Amino acid sequence: MKKRVFQWQSLREIEIKMNSKLLIIGAGGHGKVVADAAKKMKVWDSIEFLDDLYPKIKFLDSWQIVGTKAEIHDFDRNLYSAL
């Protein structure tokens, strides 16, 4: 069994490596709280969501839902940071 290794980074280190778009998985209540906090940080140019209710629901407040969780691999890692 392969051991997973997690690397902790300071917020400053993350900001330096940050991509301009934040992709939040799940457009429920917790996702909205994450988006609100991310917006206040003023680090990302845009905040978007993945949610399994897409395309039935395309927006959470002013944020766009751009696909389902299964589509996460379709998004360019060089453009997005994902939570």
N, C-alpha and C positions, 0 to 999 in steps of 0.2 A: 504494500500500500504506500502510495506516494505521500510524503509529508508536505503539507501546505506551509509556506513561509509568508508571513505578513510583515510588511515594512511600514513602520509608523513614520509620518513626516509632519513637520510643522506646517501650519497654515501658510507661512511665507514660502516654503519650498513648493507647496502645492500651487500657490498663485503664480510662481515663476514658470511652472510647467503647464499652467492652465490653458485649456483650449477655450475658444471664444464662445462656445455654445454648451449649455448644460442640458443634459437629457435626463429627466427624472422618470424612474420606472414606477408607475402607479399614480393615477390621477385622483386618488381618494383624499381623505382628510389629512393624512400624514404627508402625502405628496404636496398638498397645498401649503402646509406649514413649511416644508423644505423650500418650496419656491418663494414664499414670502421672505424667508431668511436669506436665501441666495440673492434675491432682488435688493435687499437692504445692504448686502455686502458690496454691491456694485463691482463685481469681478467679471461677470459674464456679459457678453453682448446680447445673448438671447437665452431664454429658458423655454424648453419644450418638454412634452410628456410622451411616454408610451403607456398605453392602457388597453386592456382586452376589450373594452367597450367601443373602441375605434372600429369602423367609421361612424357608428351610431352617434357617438358623441365626439365632436371635433374641437371643443374648447373647454377649458376650465378657467373661469373668469376671463382674463385677457390673454391667457397662455394657450398656445395651440397644442393639440394632441395630434401627433404626426404618424402614429402607427401602433401596432400591438407589441407586447413584450417579446413575442416570437420573432419579430423583425429586427431585434436589436443588432444582429450581425450585419444588417444591411446599411448601418450607419458608419461613416468613416471615423475611425478612432482618432485621426489627426484633427478632426474638426470638433469632436464632442468629448466632453467629460460626462460620465454617467454616474448616477446615484440610484 
